[in-house]
């Protein structure tokens, strides 16, 4: 996953220092999506004379034409985090730049990278260039699966490559298309969007791209397929103030405005809430203060050697359902800490308007508006498949027992990548539920396409309105957890479990025999935010435990039943942020191998809150104690003396809730433990090593 951002000011004067500030701040908002290198491209001058294409001694493609160009842009690329880039620009380059130079029109692009092809290094950072002269520049989020074939073709046409990235083929392909279509011409006759359309025709994979070119000064072109991309529009008055009542889609005119492109709403919301969710296959061309949208058609290629000119698409702007406060840390030190402590509110928001409490003679029930027209089809399903990756998979696993209980339908679990590798059977009679915080997870999206091809009813459960999964599924539920910036998912996980519990209630709502059970769960859901507030009071206790464990090398977590998923997710949190080996294990499998690891030094967490598996977990604790296991037992309030067999056992007491909701309560202490372990061990809790948010590359 990478973060891409662009800023274009039109007919409003902005100094270079201001433009740099906007680009850098946009990258800071996106840094959780990639933080091993970063780069930007800005114009060198607002008034310099046109320059030749490049040094005549430099290697050129065989089709190069001697066209005049806008001045060569400044491109800055740096290994490391955003601040490394900022430091290099201001301390090393800024003395040679006129930071007070004003631009009435300027288009800048920026990128923060999470390495997939090539190590973190300036040569592999974005923007990637077409070669000497930087005629075409591209920032990219995603992966180009056929880049090796394209690279070989371009090398045969005289291009040389400097990076190991898949991205570098894109600007070079743009130059090749441009040179071929303008060969022998005295002026540029092909539009920027036409060049990009032809480039898209040759690309395979998932991507969001922003193009900048010296041949098309003050223009930007963006396109996407399978990766998120937003356009933000800010209309201004002549004195540069924002126009609050702007509703029309921007057309080419002299009205001052600012336009933003971003792979995430976080980088746009502080500038404007007027946005356009760019759809797959759309090309957005920013030119002369206007925005034109073209639809990519792979079958409509070159006609008689002339690039196709597709008609424009008319789209309406929407309003972001997000406030700037949501993307700030507030009084917290880290986003992960903030998001853990936001869970009472995020759960309340997730349930708002969906729990129907009933009256004196009416049953309590749930209302999921996005599913109400499809519930009959789901109830007739042969089976329900839950498909996800990582934390989303664990959330579905936590909800599986209650779904089977209330629906009476077999529920199977699939890790998205494994389903695709096996080409597992999916039938028309199946309901496939796709769970993803971002709604853009690559493997989950590919599994969705596979399920659609096989005719299954596809349901999406995401935290992002307008995401690819939200758009492509037949129906779904938005979990409403709010913006989650920390790479390690916390509040989205608990909200996903709650949504899937409500899904189980909705599917089983036509069964009279389970009415009492359903009403008990609804009562439990209503009380859940308060129960989480109680659990959060364990914060200092978990910090003290983290101090005792911070020097350990491994941690085991045993769970079963509803809390097998809690064991997996708790171990995952410790693993991904504290960089400590941890494994979640099914307690029923303890004797089939894991018991060999037990000694007096290895810390072991056993989840033994009161449910149908409580007595079995007591037996597990006794067997671990008999082998002098170093035990940390999570139990229900008042059970510490019952579950802890001796001095070598520490108890963590949590509130008791309805059994299917207990995983929501039980995961919070483990989230706190992972957070404090990470901070105490000196690691970056919001940007864990080798991980990034919302993985859209395979």
WOSUL-V782029 format. One record per backbone hydrogen bond with DSSP energy under -0.5 kcal/mol. NH is the residue of the N-H (numbers start at 1). CO is the residue of the C=O. E is the energy in kcal/mol with one decimal. If there is no record, write none. Layout:
NH_CO_E / NH_CO_E
This chain:
3_112_-2.9 / 5_110_-2.2 / 6_261_-2.3 / 7_108_-2.3 / 8_259_-2.7 / 9_106_-1.7 / 10_257_-2.8 / 11_104_-0.8 / 12_104_-1.4 / 14_103_-1.8 / 16_101_-2.1 / 17_99_-2.4 / 19_15_-2.2 / 20_16_-2.7 / 21_17_-2.0 / 22_18_-2.4 / 23_19_-2.3 / 24_20_-2.9 / 25_21_-2.5 / 26_22_-2.3 / 27_23_-1.9 / 28_24_-2.1 / 29_25_-1.8 / 30_26_-0.7 / 30_27_-0.7 / 31_27_-0.6 / 31_28_-0.8 / 33_30_-2.4 / 34_31_-1.6 / 36_113_-2.7 / 37_113_-0.8 / 38_78_-2.5 / 39_111_-2.3 / 40_76_-2.2 / 41_109_-2.4 / 42_74_-2.2 / 51_69_-1.6 / 58_55_-1.8 / 62_157_-1.3 / 64_61_-1.9 / 67_65_-2.4 / 69_51_-2.1 / 70_214_-1.7 / 74_42_-2.9 / 75_73_-0.6 / 76_40_-2.7 / 78_38_-2.9 / 80_36_-3.1 / 84_81_-0.7 / 85_81_-1.2 / 86_82_-2.6 / 87_83_-2.6 / 88_84_-2.0 / 89_85_-2.3 / 90_86_-2.6 / 91_87_-2.6 / 92_87_-0.6 / 92_88_-1.2 / 93_88_-0.9 / 93_89_-0.8 / 94_89_-2.8 / 96_93_-2.2 / 97_94_-1.9 / 99_97_-1.1 / 101_98_-1.5 / 103_14_-2.3 / 106_9_-1.7 / 108_7_-2.6 / 109_41_-1.8 / 110_5_-2.8 / 111_39_-2.4 / 112_3_-2.5 / 113_37_-3.1 / 118_116_-0.5 / 121_119_-0.5 / 124_121_-1.1 / 125_121_-0.8 / 125_122_-0.8 / 127_138_-0.5 / 128_138_-2.5 / 130_136_-1.7 / 134_131_-2.4 / 137_212_-3.1 / 138_128_-2.2 / 139_210_-1.8 / 141_208_-2.2 / 143_206_-2.7 / 145_143_-0.7 / 145_204_-1.7 / 146_204_-0.8 / 147_144_-1.0 / 150_146_-1.9 / 151_147_-2.8 / 152_148_-2.1 / 153_149_-2.0 / 154_150_-2.6 / 155_151_-2.4 / 156_152_-1.8 / 157_153_-0.9 / 158_155_-1.8 / 159_154_-2.2 / 169_166_-0.8 / 170_167_-2.3 / 171_167_-0.7 / 172_168_-1.3 / 173_169_-2.3 / 174_170_-2.3 / 175_171_-2.2 / 176_172_-2.3 / 177_173_-2.6 / 178_174_-2.7 / 179_175_-3.2 / 180_176_-2.2 / 181_177_-2.0 / 182_178_-1.5 / 183_179_-0.6 / 185_182_-2.3 / 195_191_-1.7 / 196_192_-2.1 / 197_193_-2.5 / 198_194_-2.0 / 199_195_-2.0 / 200_196_-2.8 / 201_197_-1.4 / 202_198_-0.5 / 202_199_-1.7 / 203_199_-0.6 / 203_200_-1.1 / 206_143_-1.4 / 207_225_-2.7 / 208_141_-1.7 / 209_223_-3.0 / 210_139_-1.8 / 211_221_-3.4 / 212_137_-2.3 / 214_135_-1.7 / 215_135_-0.7 / 216_213_-0.6 / 217_214_-0.5 / 219_216_-1.4 / 220_286_-1.6 / 221_211_-1.5 / 222_284_-2.6 / 223_209_-2.0 / 224_282_-0.9 / 225_207_-3.4 / 227_207_-0.8 / 230_262_-3.1 / 231_276_-2.2 / 232_260_-3.2 / 233_274_-2.6 / 234_258_-2.5 / 236_256_-2.5 / 237_241_-2.9 / 240_237_-2.1 / 243_235_-2.9 / 244_242_-0.7 / 246_243_-0.7 / 247_245_-0.6 / 253_251_-0.5 / 253_288_-0.6 / 257_10_-2.1 / 258_234_-2.5 / 259_8_-2.9 / 260_232_-2.6 / 261_6_-2.0 / 262_230_-2.1 / 263_4_-1.9 / 267_264_-1.1 / 268_265_-1.7 / 269_265_-2.4 / 271_268_-2.4 / 272_268_-2.4 / 275_273_-0.8 / 275_318_-2.8 / 276_231_-2.3 / 278_229_-1.7 / 278_276_-0.9 / 281_224_-2.7 / 282_279_-1.9 / 283_294_-3.0 / 284_222_-3.2 / 285_283_-0.6 / 285_292_-3.0 / 286_220_-3.1 / 286_284_-0.6 / 287_285_-0.7 / 287_290_-2.1 / 290_287_-2.5 / 291_250_-1.8 / 292_285_-2.2 / 294_283_-2.8 / 295_311_-0.7 / 296_281_-4.0 / 296_294_-0.5 / 300_297_-1.3 / 301_299_-1.1 / 303_306_-2.6 / 304_302_-0.5 / 306_303_-1.6 / 313_293_-3.5 / 315_313_-0.5 / 318_275_-3.4 / 320_273_-2.7 / 322_320_-1.3 / 326_323_-1.4 / 327_324_-1.5 / 328_325_-1.1 / 332_329_-1.9 / 338_334_-2.1 / 339_335_-2.9 / 340_336_-2.1 / 341_337_-2.0 / 342_338_-1.0 / 343_340_-1.2 / 345_342_-0.6 / 346_342_-2.7 / 347_343_-2.6 / 348_344_-1.6 / 349_345_-2.6 / 350_346_-2.2 / 351_347_-1.8 / 352_348_-1.1 / 354_351_-2.3 / 355_351_-1.0 / 356_354_-0.6 / 356_365_-3.3 / 357_355_-0.7 / 365_356_-2.6 / 367_354_-2.6 / 369_367_-0.7 / 371_368_-2.2 / 372_368_-1.2 / 374_371_-2.6 / 375_371_-0.8 / 378_374_-2.2 / 379_375_-2.6 / 380_376_-1.2 / 381_378_-1.7 / 382_429_-2.8 / 383_429_-0.6 / 384_410_-2.7 / 385_431_-3.0 / 386_412_-2.7 / 387_385_-0.5 / 387_433_-3.1 / 388_414_-1.7 / 392_389_-1.4 / 393_389_-0.7 / 394_390_-2.0 / 395_391_-2.3 / 396_392_-1.9 / 397_393_-2.2 / 398_394_-2.0 / 399_395_-1.3 / 400_396_-1.1 / 401_397_-0.5 / 403_399_-1.8 / 404_400_-2.3 / 405_401_-2.3 / 406_402_-2.4 / 407_403_-2.1 / 408_404_-1.8 / 412_384_-2.4 / 414_386_-2.7 / 416_388_-2.1 / 416_414_-0.5 / 418_415_-0.5 / 419_415_-2.4 / 420_416_-1.9 / 421_417_-2.2 / 422_418_-2.3 / 423_419_-1.4 / 424_419_-1.8 / 430_427_-1.7 / 431_383_-2.1 / 432_430_-0.5 / 432_457_-3.0 / 433_385_-3.8 / 433_431_-0.6 / 434_432_-0.5 / 434_459_-3.4 / 435_387_-2.4 / 435_433_-0.6 / 436_434_-0.5 / 436_461_-2.4 / 442_695_-1.9 / 445_441_-2.5 / 446_442_-2.4 / 447_443_-2.3 / 448_444_-1.9 / 449_445_-2.2 / 450_446_-2.0 / 451_447_-2.4 / 452_448_-2.6 / 453_449_-2.2 / 454_450_-1.2 / 455_452_-1.4 / 456_451_-1.9 / 457_430_-2.0 / 459_432_-2.9 / 459_457_-0.5 / 460_475_-2.3 / 461_434_-2.8 / 462_477_-1.3 / 463_436_-0.6 / 463_437_-1.9 / 465_463_-0.5 / 467_464_-1.6 / 469_439_-2.3 / 471_467_-2.1 / 472_468_-2.3 / 473_469_-1.8 / 474_458_-1.6 / 475_458_-1.4 / 476_370_-0.9 / 477_460_-2.6 / 479_462_-2.9 / 479_477_-0.5 / 485_483_-0.5 / 487_686_-0.9 / 489_487_-0.7 / 494_490_-1.7 / 495_491_-2.0 / 496_492_-2.3 / 497_493_-1.9 / 498_494_-1.9 / 499_495_-2.5 / 500_496_-2.4 / 501_497_-2.1 / 502_498_-2.3 / 503_499_-2.1 / 504_500_-2.0 / 505_501_-2.0 / 506_502_-2.5 / 507_503_-2.5 / 508_504_-2.2 / 509_506_-0.9 / 510_507_-0.5 / 511_508_-1.7 / 512_510_-0.7 / 514_511_-0.7 / 515_512_-1.8 / 518_514_-2.6 / 519_515_-2.4 / 520_516_-1.9 / 521_517_-1.9 / 522_518_-2.3 / 523_519_-2.3 / 524_520_-2.0 / 525_521_-2.5 / 526_522_-2.2 / 527_523_-1.6 / 528_524_-0.9 / 528_525_-0.6 / 529_525_-0.5 / 531_527_-1.8 / 532_528_-2.3 / 533_529_-1.8 / 534_530_-1.6 / 535_531_-1.9 / 536_532_-2.2 / 537_534_-1.2 / 538_535_-2.5 / 539_536_-1.4 / 542_538_-2.7 / 543_539_-1.9 / 544_540_-2.1 / 545_541_-2.0 / 546_542_-2.3 / 547_543_-1.9 / 548_544_-1.3 / 549_545_-1.5 / 550_546_-1.5 / 552_549_-2.2 / 555_581_-1.2 / 556_603_-1.9 / 557_583_-2.6 / 558_605_-3.3 / 559_585_-2.2 / 563_560_-1.8 / 564_561_-1.5 / 567_563_-1.7 / 568_564_-2.1 / 569_565_-2.9 / 570_566_-2.8 / 571_567_-2.1 / 572_568_-2.1 / 573_569_-2.3 / 574_570_-1.9 / 575_571_-2.5 / 576_572_-2.9 / 577_573_-1.8 / 578_573_-0.6 / 578_574_-1.1 / 579_575_-0.6 / 580_574_-1.1 / 581_553_-1.1 / 583_555_-2.1 / 585_557_-3.2 / 587_559_-2.7 / 587_585_-0.6 / 589_586_-2.3 / 590_587_-1.7 / 592_589_-1.5 / 594_589_-0.6 / 595_590_-2.1 / 596_593_-1.9 / 597_594_-2.0 / 598_595_-1.2 / 603_554_-0.5 / 604_630_-2.5 / 605_556_-3.2 / 606_604_-0.5 / 606_632_-2.4 / 607_558_-2.5 / 608_606_-0.8 / 608_634_-3.2 / 611_609_-0.6 / 614_611_-1.9 / 617_613_-2.2 / 618_614_-1.9 / 619_615_-1.6 / 620_616_-1.8 / 621_617_-2.4 / 622_618_-2.1 / 623_619_-2.1 / 624_620_-2.3 / 625_621_-2.5 / 626_622_-2.2 / 627_623_-0.7 / 627_624_-0.6 / 628_625_-2.1 / 629_624_-2.7 / 630_599_-0.8 / 630_602_-0.9 / 631_629_-1.1 / 631_648_-1.8 / 632_604_-2.5 / 633_650_-3.1 / 634_606_-2.7 / 634_632_-0.5 / 635_633_-0.6 / 635_652_-2.4 / 636_608_-0.5 / 637_654_-1.7 / 639_636_-2.2 / 642_639_-0.6 / 643_639_-2.3 / 644_640_-2.0 / 645_643_-0.7 / 649_646_-0.7 / 650_631_-2.2 / 652_633_-2.9 / 653_651_-0.5 / 654_635_-2.5 / 661_658_-2.3 / 662_658_-0.9 / 662_659_-0.8 / 664_661_-1.2 / 665_661_-1.1 / 666_662_-3.1 / 667_663_-1.5 / 668_665_-0.9 / 669_665_-0.6 / 670_666_-0.7 / 671_667_-2.2 / 672_668_-2.4 / 673_669_-2.4 / 674_670_-2.4 / 675_671_-2.4 / 676_672_-2.7 / 677_673_-2.6 / 678_674_-2.0 / 679_675_-2.1 / 680_676_-2.7 / 681_677_-2.0 / 682_679_-1.1 / 683_678_-2.3 / 685_683_-0.8 / 691_688_-1.8 / 693_32_-1.8 / 696_694_-0.7
